Amino acid sequence: MVFKNKEDVWSIIDKLLEEVRNHNLNGHDFDEASSIVSQLNFFCCPNCIIRKQDKRDIQRFIYCQEANIPAYPGDYTQHPARWVDRFFIINHAMKKKIQIKVDKEKKVISNGK
């Protein structure tokens, strides 16, 4: 298969997402994001599909977490809805990544005993 543009890559991602959702409807419990990310390297470089805005949002998230400051002035209700949505998506992904790392380390430790 030859990809001519990013839309071609996204069409494959959409098909993968549909496949995962169909499996989940049939009783499986696959994580959509993990399922797609684990297959990306087979057909594209993951960096190709990350937009500049996504990178900036991830940088903002990490900076705010590390510096313990809000991304925008004011309380939660004054933050842009788009940022709040992105915050929860990024936060969930980061926690998932940490959990995967912890699970791998536990597996290594249990296999070593």
MMTF fields as JSON, N, C-alpha, C and O atoms, coordinates in Angstrom:
{
  "mmtfVersion": "1.0.0",
  "mmtfProducer": "UNKNOWN",
  "numBonds": 451,
  "numAtoms": 452,
  "numGroups": 113,
  "numChains": 1,
  "numModels": 1,
  "chainsPerModel": [1],
  "groupsPerChain": [113],
  "chainIdList": ["A"],
  "bondAtomList": [4, 2, 8, 6, 12, 10, 16, 14, 20, 18, 24, 22, 28, 26, 32, 30, 36, 34, 40, 38, 44, 42, 48, 46, 52, 50, 56, 54, 60, 58, 64, 62, 68, 66, 72, 70, 76, 74, 80, 78, 84, 82, 88, 86, 92, 90, 96, 94, 100, 98, 104, 102, 108, 106, 112, 110, 116, 114, 120, 118, 124, 122, 128, 126, 132, 130, 136, 134, 140, 138, 144, 142, 148, 146, 152, 150, 156, 154, 160, 158, 164, 162, 168, 166, 172, 170, 176, 174, 180, 178, 184, 182, 188, 186, 192, 190, 196, 194, 200, 198, 204, 202, 208, 206, 212, 210, 216, 214, 220, 218, 224, 222, 228, 226, 232, 230, 236, 234, 240, 238, 244, 242, 248, 246, 252, 250, 256, 254, 260, 258, 264, 262, 268, 266, 272, 270, 276, 274, 280, 278, 284, 282, 288, 286, 292, 290, 296, 294, 300, 298, 304, 302, 308, 306, 312, 310, 316, 314, 320, 318, 324, 322, 328, 326, 332, 330, 336, 334, 340, 338, 344, 342, 348, 346, 352, 350, 356, 354, 360, 358, 364, 362, 368, 366, 372, 370, 376, 374, 380, 378, 384, 382, 388, 386, 392, 390, 396, 394, 400, 398, 404, 402, 408, 406, 412, 410, 416, 414, 420, 418, 424, 422, 428, 426, 432, 430, 436, 434, 440, 438, 444, 442, 448, 446],
  "bondOrderList": [1, 1, 1, 1, 1, 1, 1, 1, 1, 1, 1, 1, 1, 1, 1, 1, 1, 1, 1, 1, 1, 1, 1, 1, 1, 1, 1, 1, 1, 1, 1, 1, 1, 1, 1, 1, 1, 1, 1, 1, 1, 1, 1, 1, 1, 1, 1, 1, 1, 1, 1, 1, 1, 1, 1, 1, 1, 1, 1, 1, 1, 1, 1, 1, 1, 1, 1, 1, 1, 1, 1, 1, 1, 1, 1, 1, 1, 1, 1, 1, 1, 1, 1, 1, 1, 1, 1, 1, 1, 1, 1, 1, 1, 1, 1, 1, 1, 1, 1, 1, 1, 1, 1, 1, 1, 1, 1, 1, 1, 1, 1, 1],
  "groupList": [{"groupName": "MET", "atomNameList": ["N", "CA", "C", "O"], "elementList": ["N", "C", "C", "O"], "formalChargeList": [0, 0, 0, 0], "bondAtomList": [1, 0, 2, 1, 3, 2], "bondOrderList": [1, 1, 2], "singleLetterCode": "M", "chemCompType": "L-PEPTIDE LINKING"}, {"groupName": "VAL", "atomNameList": ["N", "CA", "C", "O"], "elementList": ["N", "C", "C", "O"], "formalChargeList": [0, 0, 0, 0], "bondAtomList": [1, 0, 2, 1, 3, 2], "bondOrderList": [1, 1, 2], "singleLetterCode": "V", "chemCompType": "L-PEPTIDE LINKING"}, {"groupName": "PHE", "atomNameList": ["N", "CA", "C", "O"], "elementList": ["N", "C", "C", "O"], "formalChargeList": [0, 0, 0, 0], "bondAtomList": [1, 0, 2, 1, 3, 2], "bondOrderList": [1, 1, 2], "singleLetterCode": "F", "chemCompType": "L-PEPTIDE LINKING"}, {"groupName": "LYS", "atomNameList": ["N", "CA", "C", "O"], "elementList": ["N", "C", "C", "O"], "formalChargeList": [0, 0, 0, 0], "bondAtomList": [1, 0, 2, 1, 3, 2], "bondOrderList": [1, 1, 2], "singleLetterCode": "K", "chemCompType": "L-PEPTIDE LINKING"}, {"groupName": "ASN", "atomNameList": ["N", "CA", "C", "O"], "elementList": ["N", "C", "C", "O"], "formalChargeList": [0, 0, 0, 0], "bondAtomList": [1, 0, 2, 1, 3, 2], "bondOrderList": [1, 1, 2], "singleLetterCode": "N", "chemCompType": "L-PEPTIDE LINKING"}, {"groupName": "GLU", "atomNameList": ["N", "CA", "C", "O"], "elementList": ["N", "C", "C", "O"], "formalChargeList": [0, 0, 0, 0], "bondAtomList": [1, 0, 2, 1, 3, 2], "bondOrderList": [1, 1, 2], "singleLetterCode": "E", "chemCompType": "L-PEPTIDE LINKING"}, {"groupName": "ASP", "atomNameList": ["N", "CA", "C", "O"], "elementList": ["N", "C", "C", "O"], "formalChargeList": [0, 0, 0, 0], "bondAtomList": [1, 0, 2, 1, 3, 2], "bondOrderList": [1, 1, 2], "singleLetterCode": "D", "chemCompType": "L-PEPTIDE LINKING"}, {"groupName": "TRP", "atomNameList": ["N", "CA", "C", "O"], "elementList": ["N", "C", "C", "O"], "formalChargeList": [0, 0, 0, 0], "bondAtomList": [1, 0, 2, 1, 3, 2], "bondOrderList": [1, 1, 2], "singleLetterCode": "W", "chemCompType": "L-PEPTIDE LINKING"}, {"groupName": "SER", "atomNameList": ["N", "CA", "C", "O"], "elementList": ["N", "C", "C", "O"], "formalChargeList": [0, 0, 0, 0], "bondAtomList": [1, 0, 2, 1, 3, 2], "bondOrderList": [1, 1, 2], "singleLetterCode": "S", "chemCompType": "L-PEPTIDE LINKING"}, {"groupName": "ILE", "atomNameList": ["N", "CA", "C", "O"], "elementList": ["N", "C", "C", "O"], "formalChargeList": [0, 0, 0, 0], "bondAtomList": [1, 0, 2, 1, 3, 2], "bondOrderList": [1, 1, 2], "singleLetterCode": "I", "chemCompType": "L-PEPTIDE LINKING"}, {"groupName": "LEU", "atomNameList": ["N", "CA", "C", "O"], "elementList": ["N", "C", "C", "O"], "formalChargeList": [0, 0, 0, 0], "bondAtomList": [1, 0, 2, 1, 3, 2], "bondOrderList": [1, 1, 2], "singleLetterCode": "L", "chemCompType": "L-PEPTIDE LINKING"}, {"groupName": "ARG", "atomNameList": ["N", "CA", "C", "O"], "elementList": ["N", "C", "C", "O"], "formalChargeList": [0, 0, 0, 0], "bondAtomList": [1, 0, 2, 1, 3, 2], "bondOrderList": [1, 1, 2], "singleLetterCode": "R", "chemCompType": "L-PEPTIDE LINKING"}, {"groupName": "HIS", "atomNameList": ["N", "CA", "C", "O"], "elementList": ["N", "C", "C", "O"], "formalChargeList": [0, 0, 0, 0], "bondAtomList": [1, 0, 2, 1, 3, 2], "bondOrderList": [1, 1, 2], "singleLetterCode": "H", "chemCompType": "L-PEPTIDE LINKING"}, {"groupName": "GLY", "atomNameList": ["N", "CA", "C", "O"], "elementList": ["N", "C", "C", "O"], "formalChargeList": [0, 0, 0, 0], "bondAtomList": [1, 0, 2, 1, 3, 2], "bondOrderList": [1, 1, 2], "singleLetterCode": "G", "chemCompType": "PEPTIDE LINKING"}, {"groupName": "ALA", "atomNameList": ["N", "CA", "C", "O"], "elementList": ["N", "C", "C", "O"], "formalChargeList": [0, 0, 0, 0], "bondAtomList": [1, 0, 2, 1, 3, 2], "bondOrderList": [1, 1, 2], "singleLetterCode": "A", "chemCompType": "L-PEPTIDE LINKING"}, {"groupName": "GLN", "atomNameList": ["N", "CA", "C", "O"], "elementList": ["N", "C", "C", "O"], "formalChargeList": [0, 0, 0, 0], "bondAtomList": [1, 0, 2, 1, 3, 2], "bondOrderList": [1, 1, 2], "singleLetterCode": "Q", "chemCompType": "L-PEPTIDE LINKING"}, {"groupName": "CYS", "atomNameList": ["N", "CA", "C", "O"], "elementList": ["N", "C", "C", "O"], "formalChargeList": [0, 0, 0, 0], "bondAtomList": [1, 0, 2, 1, 3, 2], "bondOrderList": [1, 1, 2], "singleLetterCode": "C", "chemCompType": "L-PEPTIDE LINKING"}, {"groupName": "PRO", "atomNameList": ["N", "CA", "C", "O"], "elementList": ["N", "C", "C", "O"], "formalChargeList": [0, 0, 0, 0], "bondAtomList": [1, 0, 2, 1, 3, 2], "bondOrderList": [1, 1, 2], "singleLetterCode": "P", "chemCompType": "L-PEPTIDE LINKING"}, {"groupName": "TYR", "atomNameList": ["N", "CA", "C", "O"], "elementList": ["N", "C", "C", "O"], "formalChargeList": [0, 0, 0, 0], "bondAtomList": [1, 0, 2, 1, 3, 2], "bondOrderList": [1, 1, 2], "singleLetterCode": "Y", "chemCompType": "L-PEPTIDE LINKING"}, {"groupName": "THR", "atomNameList": ["N", "CA", "C", "O"], "elementList": ["N", "C", "C", "O"], "formalChargeList": [0, 0, 0, 0], "bondAtomList": [1, 0, 2, 1, 3, 2], "bondOrderList": [1, 1, 2], "singleLetterCode": "T", "chemCompType": "L-PEPTIDE LINKING"}],
  "groupTypeList": [0, 1, 2, 3, 4, 3, 5, 6, 1, 7, 8, 9, 9, 6, 3, 10, 10, 5, 5, 1, 11, 4, 12, 4, 10, 4, 13, 12, 6, 2, 6, 5, 14, 8, 8, 9, 1, 8, 15, 10, 4, 2, 2, 16, 16, 17, 4, 16, 9, 9, 11, 3, 15, 6, 3, 11, 6, 9, 15, 11, 2, 9, 18, 16, 15, 5, 14, 4, 9, 17, 14, 18, 17, 13, 6, 18, 19, 15, 12, 17, 14, 11, 7, 1, 6, 11, 2, 2, 9, 9, 4, 12, 14, 0, 3, 3, 3, 9, 15, 9, 3, 1, 6, 3, 5, 3, 3, 1, 9, 8, 4, 13, 3],
  "groupIdList": [1, 2, 3, 4, 5, 6, 7, 8, 9, 10, 11, 12, 13, 14, 15, 16, 17, 18, 19, 20, 21, 22, 23, 24, 25, 26, 27, 28, 29, 30, 31, 32, 33, 34, 35, 36, 37, 38, 39, 40, 41, 42, 43, 44, 45, 46, 47, 48, 49, 50, 51, 52, 53, 54, 55, 56, 57, 58, 59, 60, 61, 62, 63, 64, 65, 66, 67, 68, 69, 70, 71, 72, 73, 74, 75, 76, 77, 78, 79, 80, 81, 82, 83, 84, 85, 86, 87, 88, 89, 90, 91, 92, 93, 94, 95, 96, 97, 98, 99, 100, 101, 102, 103, 104, 105, 106, 107, 108, 109, 110, 111, 112, 113],
  "secStructList": [7, 7, 7, 7, 1, 2, 2, 2, 2, 2, 2, 2, 2, 2, 2, 2, 2, 2, 2, 2, 2, 2, 2, 2, 2, 6, 6, 7, 7, 7, 7, 2, 2, 2, 2, 2, 2, 2, 2, 2, 6, 6, 6, 1, 7, 4, 4, 4, 6, 7, 7, 2, 2, 2, 2, 2, 2, 2, 2, 2, 2, 2, 2, 2, 2, 2, 2, 6, 7, 7, 1, 1, 1, 1, 7, 4, 4, 4, 1, 7, 2, 2, 2, 2, 2, 2, 2, 2, 2, 2, 2, 2, 2, 2, 2, 2, 2, 2, 2, 2, 2, 2, 2, 2, 2, 2, 2, 2, 2, 2, 2, 2, 7],
  "xCoordList": [0.847, 0.0, 0.895, 1.892, 0.535, 1.286, 0.406, -0.741, 0.963, 0.251, 0.685, 1.879, -0.282, 0.024, -0.024, 0.575, -0.745, -0.874, -1.321, -1.549, -1.438, -1.816, -3.242, -3.557, -4.1, -5.479, -5.517, -6.365, -4.595, -4.512, -4.167, -4.723, -3.25, -2.863, -4.056, -4.341, -4.748, -5.898, -7.018, -7.765, -7.145, -8.183, -7.882, -8.801, -6.605, -6.22, -6.481, -6.972, -6.155, -6.409, -7.901, -8.305, -8.72, -10.176, -10.638, -11.513, -10.056, -10.407, -9.985, -10.71, -8.804, -8.345, -9.281, -9.631, -9.679, -10.587, -11.92, -12.474, -12.42, -13.674, -13.525, -14.431, -12.388, -12.143, -12.116, -12.706, -11.433, -11.359, -12.755, -13.136, -13.502, -14.856, -15.751, -16.555, -15.619, -16.404, -16.041, -16.918, -14.744, -14.32, -14.889, -15.333, -14.874, -15.393, -16.902, -17.413, -17.615, -19.054, -19.321, -20.392, -18.334, -18.462, -17.88, -17.555, -17.749, -17.364, -15.92, -15.551, -15.097, -13.707, -13.619, -14.573, -12.48, -12.29, -10.946, -10.094, -10.759, -9.512, -9.532, -10.553, -8.42, -8.287, -8.048, -7.123, -8.879, -8.801, -7.451, -6.803, -7.043, -5.786, -4.59, -3.75, -4.511, -3.383, -3.353, -2.286, -4.527, -4.6, -4.074, -3.355, -4.426, -3.981, -2.5, -1.754, -2.072, -0.664, 0.249, 1.325, -0.166, 0.679, 0.851, 1.783, -0.033, 0.054, 0.603, 0.915, 0.725, 1.175, 2.501, 2.643, 3.466, 4.8, 4.823, 5.803, 3.767, 3.714, 3.42, 3.686, 2.866, 2.515, 2.83, 2.645, 3.299, 3.691, 4.524, 4.586, 5.152, 5.866, 4.843, 4.17, 4.712, 3.725, 3.871, 2.886, 5.091, 5.292, 4.612, 4.358, 4.315, 3.667, 2.224, 1.692, 1.591, 0.171, -0.096, -1.243, 0.954, 0.779, 0.885, 1.888, -0.17, -0.192, 0.602, 0.822, 1.026, 1.765, 0.95, 1.494, -0.35, -1.213, -1.248, -1.272, -1.25, -1.231, 0.056, 0.04, 1.178, 2.47, 2.474, 2.964, 1.923, 1.868, 0.995, 1.332, -0.124, -1.005, -0.321, -0.47, 0.425, 1.157, 2.23, 2.416, 2.938, 3.956, 3.319, 3.853, 2.182, 1.484, 1.064, 1.223, 0.526, 0.091, 1.254, 1.142, 2.373, 3.536, 4.069, 4.382, 4.172, 4.661, 3.764, 4.258, 2.471, 1.54, 1.62, 1.54, 1.777, 1.897, 3.188, 3.179, 4.291, 5.594, 5.687, 6.241, 5.144, 5.226, 4.06, 4.034, 3.099, 1.922, 1.173, 0.82, 0.945, 0.202, -0.902, -0.784, -1.976, -3.032, -2.595, -1.729, -3.2, -2.866, -3.401, -2.822, -4.491, -5.126, -5.495, -5.669, -5.613, -6.01, -7.446, -8.268, -7.719, -9.061, -9.24, -8.307, -10.486, -10.778, -11.228, -11.252, -11.577, -11.956, -13.024, -12.935, -14.014, -15.128, -14.718, -15.448, -13.555, -13.093, -12.105, -11.71, -11.716, -10.778, -11.545, -12.706, -10.902, -11.585, -12.0, -11.233, -13.214, -13.738, -12.827, -12.627, -12.278, -11.378, -10.165, -9.736, -9.61, -8.453, -8.837, -8.09, -9.975, -10.42, -10.554, -10.105, -11.17, -11.289, -9.918, -9.676, -9.025, -7.683, -6.908, -6.148, -7.098, -6.434, -6.787, -5.907, -8.077, -8.497, -7.988, -7.641, -7.94, -7.411, -5.927, -5.48, -5.169, -3.724, -3.472, -2.61, -4.203, -4.033, -4.296, -3.545, -5.354, -5.682, -4.564, -4.161, -4.072, -3.008, -1.724, -1.054, -1.387, -0.173, -0.293, 0.652, -1.446, -1.651, -1.59, -1.038, -2.164, -2.137, -0.703, -0.316, 0.081, 1.477, 2.262, 3.057, 2.034, 2.705, 2.281, 3.119, 0.987, 0.497, 1.097, 1.43, 1.24, 1.86, 3.297, 3.761, 4.0, 5.397, 5.477, 6.336, 4.598, 4.573, 4.275, 4.922, 3.295, 2.936, 4.108, 4.343, 4.843, 6.012, 7.081, 7.691, 7.313, 8.31, 7.899, 8.738, 6.618, 6.121, 6.329, 6.7, 6.083, 6.249, 7.701, 7.982, 8.627, 10.046, 10.44, 11.171, 9.959, 10.284, 9.715, 10.403, 8.467, 7.864, 8.519, 8.591, 8.993, 9.68, 11.096, 11.67, 11.65, 12.992, 13.076, 14.153, 11.949, 11.94, 11.81, 11.787],
  "yCoordList": [-1.17, 0.0, 1.236, 1.292, 2.205, 3.448, 4.588, 4.745, 5.367, 6.527, 7.76, 8.024, 8.507, 9.717, 10.973, 11.994, 10.887, 12.039, 11.574, 10.386, 12.516, 12.174, 11.643, 10.849, 12.076, 11.589, 10.076, 9.378, 9.582, 8.13, 7.406, 6.35, 7.984, 7.397, 7.425, 6.442, 8.569, 8.686, 7.728, 7.274, 7.417, 6.459, 5.07, 4.341, 4.704, 3.421, 3.459, 2.488, 4.571, 4.716, 4.593, 3.941, 5.22, 5.106, 3.657, 3.227, 2.898, 1.487, 0.677, -0.213, 0.993, 0.309, 0.6, -0.295, 1.858, 2.25, 1.521, 1.043, 1.44, 0.716, -0.766, -1.358, -1.341, -2.748, -2.967, -3.921, -2.085, -2.21, -2.075, -2.846, -1.101, -0.894, -2.103, -2.487, -2.699, -3.907, -5.056, -5.785, -5.223, -6.273, -6.007, -6.93, -4.748, -4.408, -4.642, -5.012, -4.428, -4.715, -6.211, -6.623, -7.013, -8.468, -9.043, -10.229, -8.196, -8.707, -8.49, -8.812, -7.957, -7.691, -6.334, -5.555, -6.074, -4.806, -4.2, -3.95, -3.967, -3.39, -1.871, -1.223, -1.328, 0.119, 0.658, 0.227, 1.592, 2.101, 2.745, 2.42, 3.649, 4.373, 3.427, 3.502, 2.545, 1.607, 0.683, 0.371, 0.252, -0.642, 0.034, -0.581, 1.283, 2.01, 2.345, 2.14, 2.856, 3.238, 2.036, 2.168, 0.876, -0.313, -0.741, -1.479, -0.289, -0.672, 0.43, 0.168, 1.637, 2.762, 2.513, 2.797, 1.987, 1.799, 0.836, 0.796, 0.064, -0.857, -0.141, -0.675, 1.078, 1.761, 3.248, 3.877, 3.832, 5.248, 5.601, 4.854, 6.747, 7.296, 8.058, 8.95, 7.73, 8.415, 9.938, 10.658, 10.423, 11.876, 12.542, 13.746, 11.766, 12.322, 12.733, 13.586, 12.146, 12.419, 13.375, 13.743, 13.776, 14.715, 16.13, 16.502, 16.914, 18.291, 19.195, 18.852, 20.341, 21.3, 21.712, 21.856, 21.902, 22.291, 21.208, 21.509, 19.937, 18.836, 18.866, 18.682, 19.103, 19.18, 20.33, 20.188, 21.471, 22.623, 22.317, 22.689, 21.64, 21.294, 20.334, 20.463, 19.377, 18.44, 19.183, 18.934, 20.092, 20.894, 21.738, 21.825, 22.358, 23.177, 22.317, 22.716, 21.13, 20.212, 19.867, 19.972, 19.455, 19.051, 20.238, 20.106, 21.387, 22.581, 22.905, 23.173, 22.88, 23.199, 22.178, 22.533, 20.911, 19.869, 20.043, 19.975, 20.266, 20.392, 21.666, 21.643, 22.776, 24.055, 24.249, 25.211, 23.331, 23.399, 24.725, 25.382, 25.093, 26.316, 25.994, 25.032, 26.789, 26.55, 26.992, 27.853, 26.398, 26.736, 28.108, 28.794, 28.497, 29.787, 30.449, 29.771, 31.762, 32.439, 32.072, 31.729, 32.149, 31.875, 30.421, 29.619, 30.109, 28.735, 27.892, 28.349, 26.668, 25.675, 26.219, 26.006, 26.904, 27.376, 28.492, 28.8, 29.095, 30.173, 29.691, 30.461, 28.442, 27.902, 27.55, 27.145, 27.702, 27.333, 25.86, 24.991, 25.593, 24.222, 23.303, 22.145, 23.819, 23.003, 22.559, 21.41, 23.461, 23.105, 22.075, 21.128, 22.254, 21.319, 19.915, 18.936, 19.822, 18.521, 17.931, 16.754, 18.744, 18.265, 17.882, 16.914, 18.636, 18.322, 16.9, 16.115, 16.579, 15.257, 14.155, 13.069, 14.418, 13.427, 13.187, 12.043, 14.276, 14.156, 13.515, 12.644, 13.928, 13.379, 11.875, 11.109, 11.462, 10.037, 9.263, 8.192, 9.815, 9.151, 9.039, 8.007, 10.091, 10.075, 9.042, 8.299, 8.992, 8.01, 6.591, 5.691, 6.403, 5.088, 4.68, 3.531, 5.626, 5.338, 4.944, 4.004, 5.658, 5.337, 3.953, 3.176, 3.635, 2.335, 1.203, 0.156, 1.393, 0.372, 0.135, -1.004, 1.229, 1.114, 0.375, -0.487, 0.71, 0.052, -1.436, -2.275, -1.762, -3.164, -3.95, -5.096, -3.334, -4.015, -4.256, -5.324, -3.266, -3.423, -4.5, -5.279, -4.552, -5.603, -6.977, -7.929, -7.069, -8.342, -8.789, -9.969, -7.861, -8.163, -8.641, -9.621, -7.954, -8.325, -9.704, -10.531, -9.953, -11.249, -12.392, -13.513, -12.125, -13.167, -13.411, -14.476, -12.425, -12.561, -13.354, -13.808, -13.524, -14.244, -15.724, -16.478],
  "zCoordList": [0.0, 0.0, 0.0, 0.72, -0.798, -0.893, -0.385, -0.804, 0.514, 1.032, 0.26, 0.114, -0.23, -0.997, -0.124, -0.46, 1.001, 1.883, 3.269, 3.496, 4.175, 5.556, 5.643, 6.529, 4.729, 4.728, 4.498, 5.052, 3.679, 3.457, 4.76, 5.061, 5.518, 6.806, 7.763, 8.446, 7.8, 8.691, 8.305, 9.171, 7.029, 6.621, 7.188, 7.561, 7.255, 7.863, 9.369, 9.944, 9.995, 11.432, 11.712, 12.675, 10.868, 11.033, 10.923, 11.675, 9.991, 9.838, 11.061, 11.507, 11.598, 12.814, 13.983, 14.752, 14.103, 15.176, 15.044, 16.034, 13.841, 13.595, 13.98, 14.567, 13.645, 13.969, 15.482, 15.988, 16.193, 17.654, 18.259, 19.14, 17.783, 18.319, 18.039, 18.888, 16.864, 16.551, 17.477, 17.94, 17.752, 18.687, 20.077, 20.759, 20.491, 21.814, 21.902, 22.959, 20.793, 20.779, 20.921, 21.366, 20.538, 20.616, 21.901, 21.967, 22.925, 24.234, 24.641, 25.77, 23.764, 24.142, 24.847, 24.843, 25.44, 26.146, 25.744, 26.597, 24.449, 23.962, 24.142, 23.91, 24.547, 24.638, 23.224, 22.536, 22.805, 21.429, 21.129, 20.135, 21.989, 21.736, 21.721, 20.824, 22.702, 22.77, 21.558, 21.029, 21.128, 19.977, 18.724, 17.937, 18.539, 17.345, 17.439, 16.481, 18.579, 18.744, 18.542, 17.96, 19.011, 18.873, 17.42, 17.1, 16.542, 15.128, 14.222, 13.06, 14.726, 13.892, 13.194, 12.005, 13.924, 13.342, 12.164, 11.421, 11.983, 10.85, 9.529, 8.452, 9.623, 8.375, 8.336, 7.294, 9.432, 9.393, 10.618, 11.594, 10.534, 11.68, 12.523, 12.006, 13.798, 14.635, 14.632, 14.794, 14.45, 14.426, 13.239, 13.262, 12.202, 11.006, 11.26, 10.55, 12.249, 12.45, 13.608, 13.858, 14.311, 15.413, 14.862, 14.253, 15.087, 14.596, 15.54, 16.702, 15.033, 15.856, 17.069, 18.164, 16.885, 18.003, 19.068, 20.261, 18.642, 19.609, 20.424, 21.641, 19.732, 20.429, 21.43, 22.55, 21.017, 21.933, 23.148, 24.272, 22.918, 24.033, 25.0, 26.215, 24.467, 25.326, 26.108, 27.299, 25.445, 26.138, 27.235, 28.34, 26.937, 27.934, 29.117, 30.271, 28.827, 29.88, 30.804, 32.025, 30.206, 31.011, 31.808, 32.991, 31.165, 31.864, 33.06, 34.155, 32.852, 33.938, 35.069, 36.245, 34.704, 35.722, 36.527, 37.756, 35.821, 36.478, 37.325, 38.424, 36.811, 37.519, 38.487, 39.254, 38.443, 39.302, 39.141, 40.119, 37.887, 37.586, 36.582, 35.823, 36.57, 35.586, 34.19, 34.041, 33.187, 31.803, 31.418, 30.576, 32.028, 31.751, 33.07, 34.083, 33.06, 34.301, 34.695, 33.846, 35.959, 36.448, 36.851, 36.817, 37.237, 37.651, 36.465, 35.322, 36.767, 35.756, 34.802, 33.593, 35.324, 34.49, 33.529, 32.587, 33.763, 32.897, 31.827, 30.952, 31.901, 30.91, 29.636, 29.702, 28.479, 27.229, 27.237, 27.654, 26.774, 26.762, 25.959, 26.325, 24.87, 24.038, 24.851, 24.743, 25.665, 26.477, 27.543, 27.787, 28.164, 29.202, 28.595, 29.19, 27.416, 26.741, 26.456, 26.722, 25.917, 25.584, 26.845, 26.837, 27.924, 29.183, 29.623, 29.977, 29.596, 30.057, 29.132, 29.598, 27.838, 26.897, 27.162, 27.247, 27.291, 27.533, 28.886, 29.005, 29.899, 31.246, 31.249, 31.852, 30.582, 30.504, 29.797, 30.248, 28.689, 27.934, 28.757, 28.73, 29.482, 30.31, 31.422, 31.688, 32.068, 33.137, 32.591, 33.225, 31.406, 30.777, 30.458, 30.668, 29.952, 29.618, 30.879, 30.855, 31.953, 33.22, 33.701, 34.159, 33.603, 34.058, 33.245, 33.8, 31.946, 31.091, 31.524, 31.586, 31.823, 32.27, 33.607, 33.793, 34.519, 35.826, 35.662, 36.289, 34.82, 34.598, 34.011, 34.394, 33.079, 32.498, 33.556, 33.589, 34.426, 35.473, 36.462, 36.912, 36.807, 37.694, 37.081, 37.767, 35.772, 35.075, 35.103, 35.318, 34.888, 34.924, 36.323, 36.469, 37.33, 38.715, 39.047, 39.647, 38.662, 38.991, 38.219, 38.721, 37.016, 36.254, 36.762, 36.537, 37.441, 37.966, 39.244, 39.631, 39.902, 41.19, 40.991, 41.964]
}
